[in-house]
Amino acid sequence: MRQAGRYLPEYRSVRAEVPTFLDLCFDPVRAADVTLQPIERFGFDAAILFADILVVPHALGCVVAFVEGEGPRFDPIDAGGIARLNASGAVERLAPIMETVARVRASLDAGKSLIGFCGAPWTVATYMIAGRGTVDQAPARLFAAEDPETFARLIDVLVDVSADYLVAQLRAGADAVQVFDTWAGVLGEDDFEHWAIAPTAEIVRRVKAAVPAARVIGFPKGAGLRLERYVEATGVDGVSIDWTVPLAFARDRLQPRVAVQGNLDPMKLVVGGDALDRAVDHILASLGGGRFVFNLGHGILPQTPVANVARLVERVRAWRS
């Protein structure tokens, strides 16, 4: 999950230097700076590229704006807009982000990893169809049900560009990449197979064909018991789990197949104290015996006290030692 953000005063200082959030994403010097800030402050084992999943539709020619306090805004795309998407040269238009990757990799100690990422086609498509995030992404679900052929064309474009984008990140210096399917959980069983699993599997296939040693993490948030099928069908090397996933299920059904990443409730990090300690200890006791990356079950919330993050890192390191 993105490590830098408004909970860090040093991030807020850098953010104040640029007009928009997207300007920060496309400024390699500043984006590298904020990528490294959490490593310098907390000593995490891996840095996570500072960017956004919506840089891909931006590179496809969509007008994307991030409204303070409200999130991303698009002009909603229709069938005609899908036909006009400009995939040619899209990854080249993302070159500043690859420069950020290279800068971060050059600044990281050899023992620290760098994780790149993209949004999964389904999740990115939901924003493009609705023009914004919605409670249950009904506009995209309706579009996919009414015109599955046109929606499939949008997904195919996003698969093409996303796979090339991840390959470019790996070649620029990322050690692993993650595919964020934040809205996978709103899909029914058949649609989950069609719009979440199949596109991600194709991205994984293409990335590994281009970079055989690539390690790919999948994050189908809200997938629940479908995580097992997702892992089997997509070919990911690791799976992120949100805080709703039972730890016994993750240990018994997922860890024998792949590395597991997660899954602290971000609210526990906000609260801190004994509640945080108990939650951390429970996760470590459940998953620490297998292939495991301790992480949150979603991103750090803006109101999170910095001291609580430091407390979390100290507790995990004490357990590991």
N, C-alpha and C positions, 0 to 999 in steps of 0.2 A: 504494500500500500504506500501511497505517496508519503514520505517522511517529513518533508519540509512543509510549512504552512503557517497559518496565522497564529498558531500557538507559540511560535518562536519570534522573539523580538528582532532577531537578526534578519529573519525572513521579511518581516513587515518593513524593515528599513530598506531592503533592496526593492521590494515591491513598490514602495513609494517613489522610486526613481524612474519608473516607466509608466506610460499612460494606461495600458490595459494589461490584463492577465496574459492575453495571447502574445503581446509584445515581449513579455518576460519569457514565454516558452520559446520564442524564436530569437532570443538574444543569447548566443552561446556562452559569452563570458558570465553574464549574470545567472543564466540557468545552471551553469556548472557550479557557480558559487553556492546557490541555494541547494543544489543536489548534495554538495559536500558539507553543508552546515550541520546536519544532524550527525554525520560521522565525526566531525570535529568536536561537537558538544557531548555526544553520548558514546561514541566508539562502537556503533553498530558493526556487525560483521559484514554487512552488504549495504551498498548505496543503491538507491532507486532513482532512476532517471527522472528529473523534473521536466514533465511535459504534460500533455493531456490527451485523452483518447480521441478528442474531436479535432485534432490537427489533421487527421486523415480526410474527413469531409472538407476541411479548409483547403487542403491540397488538391481536392477534386473540383474546386471552384465554387464551393458553397460559401456564402457570407456567414461567418460565425462571430457572434459577439457574446462576451461574458458580462452579464449585468450584475453589478455588486449587490450581494444579498439575495439574488434571484437565480443565478446560474446561467447556463448557456441559452442563447436564442438564435434560431435560424428562421429563414423564410421556409415554411413547410414545403417539402418536395412532393411533386406529383409524378405521374407517368411521363409527362413531357420533360420534367426536370431530370428524371432518372436517365432518359435518353440523351440529355445534354451533358451529363457528367463527363469531365475531361480527365480520364485516367492516364493519358499519355503525359509522361514527365512528372507525374504526381510525386513519386519518391524523390526525384531531383529537387522538387520544390520544398522538400523536407530536409534538405542538406544542412541547414543550421542546427537541426537536432542531432544529426550525426556528428557535427563538430562538437556539440556539447558532450556527446558520448566519449569522443576521443579525448577531450580536455579532462573529463572526470577520470577516465582510465589512467591517463598520464599522471594525475595527481594522487591517485589512491595507492596505498601500500600494496605490495604484492599479495598479502594475506587477506585483503578485502575484495569482495566480489562486487560487480556492477550488474544490476538487473535492469534491462530495458522492457518495454511493453507496448502493447496496442490494445485498442478496444476490440472485442469480438464483433463480427459483422452484425449479428442480431441487435446487440446493444447500441452500436453506432447507428444502425438503421432506425431504431426507435426514435432517436433524437432528430434524425433527418426528416422522418415522416411527420412527427408532431410539431417540430419546430422548437421543442423544449422537452424537458423531462415531465412526465405525468405520473399520477399515482400508480396506475397499473398498465401504462403504455398501451391503452386501448386503441389509439389511432393506428399504431403499427400493426396490432393484432387484427384490427378490422381490415386494413389494407391488404395484409397477407391472406386473409380469408376470402376477400372479394376478388382479388387479382393476383393469385399466387405466381403466375408467370412473370408479371412485371416485378413483383417483389423479389423473385428469385434472381432477376437480372441485377437488381440493386445489390443483393447479397453477393453475387458473383463478382461484381466490380470491387466490393469491399474485401473479398477474399484475395483477389489479385493484388491489390495495392497493399493490404495489410501484411501479406506474406513477404512481399518484396521489402517492405519497410522494416520488418523484423530481421530479415537477412542483412539489410544494410546496417542495422544497429549491431548485430553480432560481428560483422566485419569491421565496424568502427571501434570495437573494443568491449562490447557487452559480454558478460560471461554466461548469462542466461536471459531468457525473455519470458514475459508473462502475457497471457491473453485474458483480458478482463471482460467477462460477460455479466455485467452488473444486473441486468434485467432478465437473466435466464429463468429466474424463478416464477415469472408470470406466465410462462408457456405451459400449455397442456402437454400430455404425454407425447402425442404424435408430433406436435409442433416443436417440442423440445428436441426430438430426434432430428427433425428436418431443418430447423433454423438455428439450433444451438450446437448440437453434436456434429452434424455433417460439415458445416463450414469450418469449425475449429479443426476437425480431423484433416480437412484439406489444407489448411494453413500449416498444421504440424507436418504433414507429408512434404509440402513444398519447402519448408524451412530446413528440414532434415536432408532433403535431396540436395539442397544448395550448400548446407553446412552440416556434414554428417555428425559432427561431435556436438551439435547444438543441444541445449537442454531447455525444454519448454514447460512452463507451468501454466495450468489452466485454472480459472476461477469462475465457475458458474454459480454465482451467488443465488442462494435460495433454492438450489437444486434438490436439497434434502436426500431422500433415499435414491434418487436418480444419479447421484454422484458415482456410484459403482459402475453403472452403465457408461457414464461419461468417460471415466478413466479407461475402461476397456476399449471403447470405440474410438476415442480421439488419439490415442498414442502419446499422451502427455507424459512427461517424466516426473512431474509433481502436480499436486492439486492443492489449491487454497480452499479452506473451508470457513464459512461464516460461523458466528457464535451460536447459531441455532442447531448445528450439527451435533448429535450425541457423540461424546468422546469415545464411548465403547464401540460405536459403529465405525468411527474413523480408525480406531486401533485395529479392529478385527477384520474389517472389510476393505479398507483403503490402504493402510500401511503395508500389508504384504505385497501390494502391487506397485505402489509409487511412494515417493516422499510426500509427506503431508505438511502443509504450512497453515498456521493459524493458532488459535481461533478466539482470542480474547475479545470479549464484548468491549467496544470502545468506551461505553459508559462506565465500566469498572475502572478504566484508566482515568476518567474524569473524577470519579469519586475518591480513588486512592485508598490509603490506609489499609485496615485489615481486610476489607472487602476485596481490594486489589490483590493483596497477598494470598488470600484463600483461592481466588480464581486462578492466579498464576500457578500455585502449587498443584491445583487439581489438574490443570492442563499438562504440566510437566510429569506428574505421576502417571497420567494416562498415556501420553504419547512420547515421553522422553526416552523410552526404551527402543524405539525404532527410528527410521529415517524421518527426521522432523526439523522443521524450521519454526521457531517460536515467532509468532507475529500476531497482529490483531485480526479480528474477523471482518474488519473493514477499516477505513482510513481514520487517522487521528483527528478528533473533533477540534474545532478552533478554540473551544473553551477549556481544553485540557491543560492543567497546570504543568509547567515544565518539570517541577520537582517530582511529579508522579511518574513521568517518563524515566527520569533518572533512577527512581526507586525500582521500577520494573526491570530495567537493565541490570541493576545491581543484584536483584533477586535471582534472575535467570542465570547470571554469571556465577553466582555463589552456588547454585544447584549444579551447574555444569562442571564446576571445579571439584 
